[in-house]
């Protein structure tokens, strides 16, 4: 930034730190960007495990594209649709696209909720959809309650440009971070005492970063709470189809269709194809609201961040292929389960546990036993070693506003098996050295300095072949 006089000429948004890029969550991405791992070109580089991206089923998508060249307007088979796709389209979205999205959302919810295509409003990714719903529901200074731990970029998506506030609902490991009525009431009361107007509650189901689904009892409690307080409920359900084992995902739409006593005007769903299909680059975000006024307002706002018509055309054809969608959702769940088991079992072999989970593209890894003491400072010191010396970009729990130091989110679906094996070997080497230090000096030196060197960190014995590489991170719109 230039001189103070130059800064005075710019807006508060341009010159403040509201984007939140200075957090440890984004710092890990920067460390990866500066030294990205590659099996042959840079085998000692940082492995990207901070990116919640689903790359496990791209081969199936690529095979479908080969068999369906008409889905692209840039092929000889699809060129007849070029003109109609290239010219201006109504910002409501292509009817075929909205119908296909609605049908897929119903499938993910096991047919237990009806999704109306006329209530689907598109946005440029989940980031834009989240901001759009906040603009519709809240004025600057109003607040939303959010259970912790929560996605770090919520601070950017929900607050930076809207001026809204986030009030944490403190959840704890003693009950596996479950959202309790006591925690909800406590957060609401604290906001009231601070004279903060609460406009809504935001939940992520399945959870990012926990990888867990909300049970029926918790969802019913949440619905009862927002009805009593007469505040909105925003349900971020972008990981709905990443559930890979029991219990199943229960969407909020299913709950309100089962029980009509809840006020539907307070219910809003966020969706995307970034996680369930692995398409973050397509920037497909969806606002689905049961409130007519919100739908109308969001549709007007959507003109500031539409999904390209070319993308709508392709996605409409793909999602409408029922046989393909049945196969890919089942196979993706199978591959996620296999990768989850591979990773968690690898951690367990060196005594590292994770929160029990059955969804998402990550694990909530428990490293509390490796901390010098139960402080955020000790967590960040350990994280610096993992990023800079072990060369793994994992995300510290404090960046997710976790109330307990020592938890880390680690992503496992954005790389090939060979890269995952290298990551596990690095973890094994690290933990072995920590345990060795503990045995020889009762951890005194390590706890004092939290500094370890890895002069012998070599992986020539691991056979690797170039495969799916973790991509560089676009920091200004980091995926959820």
HELIX and SHEET records of a PDB file:
HELIX    1   1 UNK A    4  UNK A    8  1                                   5    
HELIX    2   2 UNK A   12  UNK A   15  1                                   4    
HELIX    3   3 UNK A   24  UNK A   34  1                                  11    
HELIX    4   4 UNK A   58  UNK A   67  1                                  10    
HELIX    5   5 UNK A   69  UNK A   71  5                                   3    
HELIX    6   6 UNK A   79  UNK A   81  5                                   3    
HELIX    7   7 UNK A   82  UNK A   86  1                                   5    
HELIX    8   8 UNK A   95  UNK A  108  1                                  14    
HELIX    9   9 UNK A  117  UNK A  119  5                                   3    
HELIX   10  10 UNK A  125  UNK A  137  1                                  13    
HELIX   11  11 UNK A  154  UNK A  154  1                                   1    
HELIX   12  12 UNK A  155  UNK A  160  3                                   6    
HELIX   13  13 UNK A  173  UNK A  175  5                                   3    
HELIX   14  14 UNK A  181  UNK A  193  1                                  13    
HELIX   15  15 UNK A  216  UNK A  229  1                                  14    
HELIX   16  16 UNK A  240  UNK A  242  5                                   3    
HELIX   17  17 UNK A  252  UNK A  258  1                                   7    
HELIX   18  18 UNK A  264  UNK A  266  5                                   3    
HELIX   19  19 UNK A  280  UNK A  282  5                                   3    
HELIX   20  20 UNK A  292  UNK A  301  1                                  10    
HELIX   21  21 UNK A  302  UNK A  304  5                                   3    
HELIX   22  22 UNK A  309  UNK A  319  1                                  11    
HELIX   23  23 UNK A  322  UNK A  348  1                                  27    
HELIX   24  24 UNK A  368  UNK A  370  5                                   3    
HELIX   25  25 UNK A  376  UNK A  388  1                                  13    
HELIX   26  26 UNK A  397  UNK A  400  5                                   4    
HELIX   27  27 UNK A  417  UNK A  441  1                                  25    
HELIX   28  28 UNK A  444  UNK A  449  1                                   6    
HELIX   29  29 UNK A  475  UNK A  477  5                                   3    
SHEET    1   A 2 UNK A  47  UNK A  48  0                                        
SHEET    2   A 2 UNK A 392  UNK A 393  1                                        
SHEET    1   B 7 UNK A 120  UNK A 124  0                                        
SHEET    2   B 7 UNK A 284  UNK A 289 -1                                        
SHEET    3   B 7 UNK A 267  UNK A 272 -1                                        
SHEET    4   B 7 UNK A 232  UNK A 236  1                                        
SHEET    5   B 7 UNK A 198  UNK A 204  1                                        
SHEET    6   B 7 UNK A 143  UNK A 147  1                                        
SHEET    7   B 7 UNK A 165  UNK A 169  1                                        
SHEET    1   C 4 UNK A 353  UNK A 354  0                                        
SHEET    2   C 4 UNK A 362  UNK A 366 -1                                        
SHEET    3   C 4 UNK A 407  UNK A 411 -1                                        
SHEET    4   C 4 UNK A 395  UNK A 396 -1                                        
END                                                                             
